Amino acid sequence: MEKEQVSSGSIIDFKVLRRILQFIKPYRKKFYFVIVLTFFLGFLSPYRVYLTQIILDKYVAVGNYQMMLYFIIILIGLLIFQSVIQYVHTYISGRIGQYVIRDIRIKLYEHIIGLQLKFFDKTPIGRLVTRTISDVETLADVFSEGLAAMMGDLLQIVFILFFMFWTDWRLSLVSLSTIPLMFIATYVFKEKIKVAFNDVRNAVSNLNSFVQEHLTGMNIVQIFGSEKREFEKFKEINKDHLDSNLKSVLYYSVYFPVAEIIAAMGIGLLMWYGAKSVLNVEQTGITIGTLTAFIMYIQMFFRPIRMIADRYNTLQMGIVSSSRIINLLDSKEHVMDNGTHRPEALKGEVTFEHVWFAYNDAEYVLKDINLEIKSGETIALVGATGAGKSSIINLLNRFYDINRGSIKIDGVDIKEFDLHALRKNIGVVLQDVFLFSDTIRNNITLGNQEVTDAMIMHAADLVGAQKFIDRLPGKLDYNVMERGATLSVGQRQLLSFIRAMVYDPKILILDEATSSVDSETEEMIQEAIGKMMSHRTSIVIAHRLSTIQKANKIIVLDKGAIQEIGRHEDLLGLEGFYAQLHKMQYKVVV
């Protein structure tokens, strides 16, 4: 499994920030209100210290008990007012964060489900889960604890400096003499924690990808007895995750004690200089109230600096997660749905004209395919593995777009079709039937409220599945569990037939629909297939040549090119590719 390595850039990536802030537009009034509250919170704390200085110097020092009591009541009122503002600020910023991540997650998932299959071929599912869940969740902290809180800390520092220098510039300089040390320690911490965080996020993404992939393929792991080997791989990836987190723990455990020592040094210098100044108050003008206020200011000053360093981690997580989300949103590998053609009814005529296609630009898997399928006709695609059979049906459904040429249905290029209208008229039954952990009904309708139970049972009766559904507990409400684990292979295949037929498609595609079932089940399914193909244009892919001998045309593919076209008997007479495939399949071993 390829491990993801993503590095973060600058903490303030304005391009990323601007893109993410676009999601705040629906809530900008509340966001502006939060900024106003942030301003008030930044002002109120140092202002309370200033009032404390006034109380000590003007009223306590002269024994004016009444005015002292009056100002203490004002202080208590300000504290209550600040607490209310803090509550409203935290609540609203938290709500904005939750609404924003809801909108981003919806936008992200909408984008993902519109991507071409080419994107999913090269992107681990676990990585996409990380983007949609973990990375988006990280942004909630950015809005609730990162940007707004950091802005509040910066404002508080500005107001503290204003009150300090307005009160006494000499004490201010002495108090702030250790600030360069704090800035150096904070910068070193910031750089170290940024690297540690990148490692953590990469480790989380790799861990998600590994677990998702191996849980999905657990049967393969157990069949080949690879439990111990895969467990060792998991332990290695998990150790990377542990080591990355331990680095951040180490940096935090070093930084905060260092920050406390630097803050204590600042207070010690202030006490030394301030005490001497108070003793010579007539000359210095520095009173006990001023010194007390400065002690409170300096303690208050260092707290937001430490918090900014801590919140840097939150903001850095948000910047990296935002970059990943935006990179995914900017991916251009989505199906262009610009078509407007929505026919009320299709004849089902399909034409491939000089079609070239490559999954990778340098390697064509289909080369100059020319094919005409008439309405109601049944054609079969045969050939060795990798010949291009599945690619043809993928292109017809526009799961991928062709490199050259055109594909037309009833004379109209499929790119001109509305994508939903196109796929609604094409029923597909695949060899590997995927069922969700949900009811029979929802696995057939996939949430489409237009499909009624009567339509489901009509399709079930058509393919001969009504009896098996009636025997299930709850019938259409029966939960099939994840990937249809509680059903047999044949039953899952019948459900895929119902899913394809419930929309009454004009074009039917059967991709190895009977290759995974036993002979008895195959006989029942072949009868269902016969009913399904009646009066429909049908394209059948099958390794078992016995299942396609009655097709109107058999298309023989080899290395992405059409080698032969004809009926079963005619192709045998040519003694070419098809005859060779037939001999290999029916040869008798003596």
C-alpha angles and dihedrals in degrees: 000000000000111000118225119235118188125167126202122231130204118342090239105050098171094192092056092040092051092051093049093045088059086075089061093062095094088054100035095121090057090043092053089048089054089052090053090050089049089055092052093047090051091052102041100061097056090039090059089054090051090053089050089056091051092050092051098044103036104032113014092046092054096037096247096158097173096055090042090056091046093054093044088057088051089051092051090048091051090049091052090046090050091049091052091049090048090052094049091044094051093044097048095042089049092051092048089051093051094047091047094051089047090055093044092049091050091048091047095049091045088053094047096052089052095055122109119255087248088074093053091046090067103028121077112236091226089060091054090049088054091051094048098042116018101030093046091047089055089061091063089066090049092058097038101036107009119052101020095041093046090049088052091050092051092048091049090053091050093050092045091052090048093053092042096053092039089055100043128340094198095058088043093058093046092048093049097044091103094050094098088059090050092050092050092049091046093049093050090047091048093053094045095047091048091059091044091050093051088054091049094051092046090048092050092050093048091047092051092048093049096047095045093047096047096043089053091049097039092124090060091048091052097040091057094040094241097139095113095044093048090045089055089051090050091050090052093052091043089051089054088054091049094047092050092052093045089056091057090046089053093050092049092047090053100040102052096051089047090050090050091051092050091048090049090051089054092050091046092054090046092051092048096049096034095051091054090048093050090052088056095041093145090062101033101033089219111138132194088256091055092050092047091049091051092051088054092044094052092047089048091046097055094046097068090044089057090044092051089055089050093045089049085074091054092046091046090052088051094049093051093044091046091051090052093047093048091048088055093046089049094053108121098202095105127120111263105234100188096127122116101184109121108167118197090218136010130212090206101234110156126194131184112194118191093323118186121181138173130179085205115034094236098051119059115204093182120042124193096327114191115181136154122196117186125217112280092009123135117217129179128212116210134171144110122301109288094023091123103259098130091041090063094056091043089056093047089057090044092238081139130018120234124246096220139002128027142272117210135189115199087349094304121114109245090231088067091057122095100251095231091049091049096051093041088063094049118073114200128195114185131197092238106055114206116205125181125226093263143089125305088249096054092044089058100040096033087212097309105146091197091071109086129200088249090058090048094051092045090055090044091053090049093056095037097250100117095094095052091049092049090055093056119097105257092007106218090012092059112124110228094196124222114337089352094288094163094057132073122247091255093050091050089050091052090052089053088053091053090047090054097043101043090083092048094234121204092214121049125195122193114188111190088319095168104031095099100049135082123254096261093050090043091057090054091045092048089056089051090048091052090056092045095052094050111118092355135107103249133194115192128191114193139157090199102080090195090072096058104040091107094054117124089231135010116208114205114204128191126174092346098308133100108249102172139010125189148087123303097261094043093051092049089054091055090061090212135117096323094046089051091051089048093051092048092051097046102033115132117230111219 
